[in-house]
């Protein structure tokens, strides 16, 4: 198993170190090689996704990423911002399907800002299309135009999807639902956007291929409200790039901490990029207090989806559950009566549980 390891920026190197320790402890036949992505790559090479990293990522079976970004790069030209590296690797590897689970562990029921009875037992999978939509649509830009007889700056982006792009992400969602509770909610804004009217039409057509799965539709503004009001009504949610970006972050906070949630971005052959759902958290970088569990759980997703090693994935997830049951907590999930630990100590606890 060849894994390209991209620690990235901010807390990325700290949390990645613990994930790598867990991988090594599993005693599997793994080759790991590190490379640069994001702000650190800009500083070293002038590019957020350097040629050397591209070569390594293309040759690997899977990519494990920490996080990218930080305020020190915010004023860079757009093509030299860390996030362009993330968009670049997703596009080059054809990672069109983002799977982000939002699971509330029973031990963390009090960490959520919602009442425990609203979120207890929460287990949602958000499937987000990752390589299309307004994030990649052309034309785009900022120009000076004459509008209403006055020259002013004019910003524009283009939202578009092809039928085939919509259908392939929907099939990922339906197949995932077959392994869960057999319910798919497709999210769109068809009452305003023609692009998402097409989304709903294709969703309805594709749903007929899966008569054993219940399909429902929901407008994105209502979906955002329902995630807070009654999140347990959802099993699998599937939506486009922009809506999925927003809704998956909202869903992650239902669980108490985005520091607990992994994600997978897959191509058509299940080659994937695996990363925690959180960002680079520059405010705590270097302090040894970041929660590594989302990155460790991303390792479990990698073992399950790319390497089809359910036993190893289960070992990692079981170790995380055991650690939470033993009361170990980083600052983001700490509550009175628990044992507060740092990044390295949490890694030590997971290794001991393994």
C-alpha positions in Angstrom: 0.0 0.0 0.0 1.6 3.2 -1.2 0.5 6.3 0.7 1.3 9.9 -0.1 1.5 11.8 3.2 0.8 15.5 3.1 1.1 17.1 6.6 0.3 20.6 5.3 0.0 23.7 7.4 -0.9 24.8 10.9 -1.8 21.9 13.1 -1.4 19.5 10.1 2.1 18.2 11.0 1.1 17.6 14.6 -2.0 15.6 13.9 -0.4 13.8 11.0 2.4 12.5 13.2 -0.2 10.7 15.4 -2.0 9.2 12.4 1.3 7.9 11.0 2.1 6.3 14.3 -1.2 4.5 14.3 -0.6 3.3 10.7 2.8 1.9 11.6 1.3 0.2 14.7 -1.1 -1.8 12.5 1.8 -3.8 11.1 0.6 -3.7 7.5 2.7 -3.6 4.4 2.7 0.1 3.9 5.1 2.5 2.1 4.7 6.1 3.1 6.4 9.2 1.6 5.9 12.8 2.6 5.4 15.8 0.3 4.4 19.4 0.4 0.9 20.8 -0.2 -0.6 24.2 0.7 1.1 27.2 2.3 4.3 25.3 3.2 4.6 24.3 -0.5 4.1 28.0 -1.6 6.9 29.0 0.8 9.3 26.3 -0.4 8.5 26.2 -4.2 6.2 29.1 -5.1 3.4 26.7 -5.9 0.6 25.3 -3.5 0.7 22.0 -5.5 4.3 21.5 -6.7 5.3 19.1 -9.5 7.1 16.7 -7.0 3.9 16.4 -5.0 1.8 15.8 -8.1 4.1 13.0 -9.2 3.9 11.4 -5.8 0.1 11.7 -5.5 -0.5 10.2 -8.9 1.7 7.2 -8.1 0.3 6.6 -4.7 -2.7 4.3 -3.9 -4.1 6.8 -1.4 -3.3 10.3 -0.1 -3.4 11.2 3.6 -3.7 15.0 4.3 -3.4 17.1 7.4 -4.8 20.6 6.7 -3.9 23.6 4.6 -4.1 27.3 4.9 -3.3 30.2 7.3 -3.7 34.0 7.5 -0.1 34.5 6.4 -1.0 33.5 2.9 -4.4 35.3 2.6 -2.9 38.2 0.6 -1.1 36.1 -1.9 -2.2 36.1 -5.5 -5.1 33.7 -5.8 -3.0 31.0 -7.6 -0.5 31.1 -4.7 -3.0 30.5 -1.9 -2.9 27.2 0.0 -6.5 26.3 -0.9 -5.6 26.2 -4.6 -3.4 23.3 -3.9 -6.3 21.4 -2.3 -8.6 22.2 -5.3 -5.8 21.2 -7.6 -5.1 17.7 -6.2 -8.9 17.0 -6.1 -9.2 17.9 -9.7 -6.1 16.1 -10.9 -6.9 12.9 -9.2 -10.6 13.0 -10.2 -11.8 12.9 -6.6 -15.4 13.7 -7.4 -17.1 12.1 -4.3 -16.6 13.5 -0.8 -17.9 11.3 2.0 -18.2 13.1 5.3 -19.8 11.2 8.2 -21.3 13.1 11.1 -21.4 10.6 14.0 -22.1 11.5 17.6 -20.3 9.2 19.9 -22.4 8.4 23.0 -19.5 9.6 25.2 -19.6 13.1 23.6 -23.4 13.7 23.8 -22.9 16.6 26.2 -20.3 18.2 23.9 -22.9 19.2 21.3 -24.6 22.6 21.5 -27.9 20.9 20.9 -29.9 19.0 23.5 -28.8 15.4 23.9 -32.2 14.1 23.1 -32.0 15.9 19.7 -28.6 14.5 18.7 -28.2 11.2 20.7 -27.5 8.4 18.2 -26.8 10.8 15.3 -25.3 9.0 12.3 -25.4 11.0 9.0 -23.4 10.5 5.9 -23.1 13.6 3.7 -22.1 12.8 0.1 -20.8 16.0 -1.7 -19.9 16.3 -5.3 -16.4 17.7 -5.3 -15.1 18.6 -8.8 -17.9 20.6 -10.4 -20.4 23.4 -9.5 -19.6 27.0 -9.0 -16.2 26.3 -7.5 -14.8 25.2 -10.9 -17.2 26.7 -13.3 -16.0 29.1 -16.0 -16.1 32.0 -16.7 -15.2 33.5 -13.4 -13.3 36.5 -12.2 -13.4 40.2 -11.1 -13.5 42.8 -13.8 -14.2 46.5 -14.2 -17.4 47.0 -16.2 -19.8 49.8 -16.9 -22.9 49.1 -15.0 -25.8 51.6 -14.9 -23.6 54.2 -16.6 -20.9 53.8 -14.0 -17.6 51.9 -14.1 -17.3 49.6 -11.1 -15.9 46.2 -10.1 -18.0 43.3 -11.2 -17.5 39.8 -9.7 -18.9 36.7 -11.4 -18.9 32.9 -11.1 -20.6 30.2 -13.0 -22.6 27.3 -11.6 -23.0 24.3 -13.9 -23.3 20.6 -13.9 -23.6 17.9 -16.6 -26.1 15.1 -16.3 -23.3 12.6 -16.1 -21.6 14.4 -13.2 -24.9 14.5 -11.2 -25.7 10.9 -11.9 -22.3 9.5 -10.8 -22.4 11.2 -7.4 -26.0 10.1 -6.9 -25.0 6.5 -7.5 -22.3 6.8 -4.8 -25.0 8.1 -2.4 -27.5 5.3 -3.3 -24.8 2.6 -3.0 -23.8 4.0 0.4 -27.4 4.0 1.6 -27.8 0.4 0.7 -25.2 -0.3 3.4 -26.9 1.9 5.9 -30.6 2.6 6.5 -31.6 2.9 2.8 -32.6 6.5 2.8 -31.3 9.2 0.5 -32.2 12.9 0.8 -31.1 14.9 -2.3 -30.6 18.6 -1.6 -31.0 21.3 -4.2 -32.4 24.8 -4.9 -34.6 24.0 -7.8 -37.1 26.7 -7.1 -34.5 29.3 -8.1 -31.6 27.7 -9.9 -32.0 25.9 -13.3 -28.8 24.0 -12.6 -30.3 22.4 -9.6 -33.6 21.7 -11.3 -31.5 19.4 -13.5 -30.0 18.0 -10.3 -33.5 17.1 -9.0 -34.6 15.6 -12.4 -31.5 13.4 -12.6 -31.9 12.4 -8.9 -35.5 11.3 -9.6 -34.5 9.3 -12.6 -31.5 7.7 -10.9 -33.7 6.8 -7.9 -35.7 4.5 -10.1 -32.6 2.3 -10.4 -32.6 1.8 -6.6 -36.2 0.8 -5.7 -35.0 -0.5 -2.4 -33.8 2.9 -1.3 -36.2 5.7 -0.2 -35.5 9.0 -2.1 -36.6 12.4 -0.8 -35.8 15.9 -2.0 -35.2 19.0 0.1 -34.4 22.7 -0.7 -31.0 23.6 0.7 -32.3 26.4 3.0 -34.8 23.9 4.6 -32.1 21.3 4.8 -29.9 23.7 6.8 -32.8 24.3 9.2 -33.8 20.7 9.5 -30.2 19.7 10.4 -30.6 21.8 13.5 -34.3 21.1 14.2 -34.4 17.3 13.6 -31.0 15.9 12.3 -31.8 12.3 13.0 -34.4 12.3 10.2 -31.4 12.0 7.7 -29.4 8.9 6.8 -27.5 9.8 3.6 -27.6 13.4 2.2 -26.3 14.1 -1.3 -25.8 17.5 -2.9 -23.5 19.6 -5.0 -20.2 21.2 -4.2 -21.1 24.5 -2.7 -24.2 23.3 -0.8 -22.2 20.3 0.4 -19.4 22.4 1.7 -21.8 24.4 3.9 -24.1 21.6 5.1 -21.3 19.2 6.0 -19.6 21.9 8.2 -23.0 22.5 9.8 -23.6 18.8 10.4 -20.1 18.4 11.9 -20.9 20.8 14.7 -23.9 18.8 15.7 -21.4 16.2 17.0 -19.8 18.6 19.4 -16.5 19.1 17.7 -15.3 19.2 14.1 -12.1 17.8 15.5 -13.8 14.4 15.7 -14.8 14.0 12.0 -12.9 12.4 9.2 -13.6 12.6 5.5 -12.9 10.7 2.3 -12.7 12.1 -1.3 -12.8 9.2 -3.8 -12.4 8.7 -7.6 -14.3 6.2 -9.7 -11.9 3.4 -8.5 -11.9 4.2 -4.8 -8.5 5.8 -4.8 -8.9 8.5 -2.2 -7.6 11.5 -0.4 -8.4 11.3 3.3 -8.3 14.3 5.6 -10.0 15.6 8.8 -13.0 17.8 8.3 -11.4 20.7 10.2 -9.0 23.3 9.0 -5.4 24.2 9.9 -6.3 26.0 13.2 -3.4 28.4 13.1 -4.3 29.8 16.5 -3.3 26.6 18.2 -0.6 25.4 15.8 2.6 24.3 17.6 1.0 24.2 21.0 0.5 20.4 21.1 -3.2 20.7 22.0 -4.9 19.8 18.7 -7.3 16.8 18.5 -5.8 14.1 16.3 -8.8 11.8 16.3 -10.4 13.1 13.1 -7.1 12.4 11.3 -6.8 8.9 12.9 -10.4 8.2 11.9 -9.5 9.3 8.4 -6.9 6.5 8.4 -9.8 4.1 9.2 -11.8 5.4 6.2 -8.7 4.9 4.0 -8.3 1.4 5.1 -12.0 0.7 4.5 -12.6 2.4 1.2 -9.3 2.3 -0.7 -7.7 -0.8 0.7 -10.9 -2.8 1.6 -9.4 -3.8 4.9 -12.5 -3.8 7.1 -10.7 -5.5 10.0 -7.9 -2.9 10.3 -10.5 -0.1 9.9 -12.5 -1.6 12.7 -9.4 -1.8 14.9 -8.7 1.9 14.6 -12.3 2.9 15.2 -12.6 0.6 18.1 -9.4 2.1 19.7 -10.9 5.6 19.3 -14.1 4.5 21.0 -12.2 2.8 23.8 -10.1 6.0 24.4 -13.2 8.1 24.6 -14.8 5.5 27.0 -11.6 5.8 29.2 -12.3 9.6 29.5 -9.4 11.0 27.5 -10.3 14.4 26.0 -8.5 17.1 24.1 -9.5 20.7 24.8 -12.2 20.9 22.1 -14.2 18.0 23.6 -13.2 18.4 27.3 -15.8 18.4 30.0 -15.4 18.3 33.8 -14.5 14.9 35.2 -12.6 13.8 32.1 -8.8 13.6 31.6 -7.6 16.5 29.6 -4.7 15.5 27.3 -2.7 17.0 24.4 -2.1 15.8 20.8 0.7 13.4 21.6 -1.0 12.0 24.7 -4.1 11.3 22.8 -2.0 9.5 20.2 -0.4 7.5 23.0 -3.8 6.5 24.3 -5.0 5.3 20.9 -1.8 3.3 20.4 -2.3 1.7 23.8 -5.9 0.9 23.0 -4.8 -0.8 19.7 
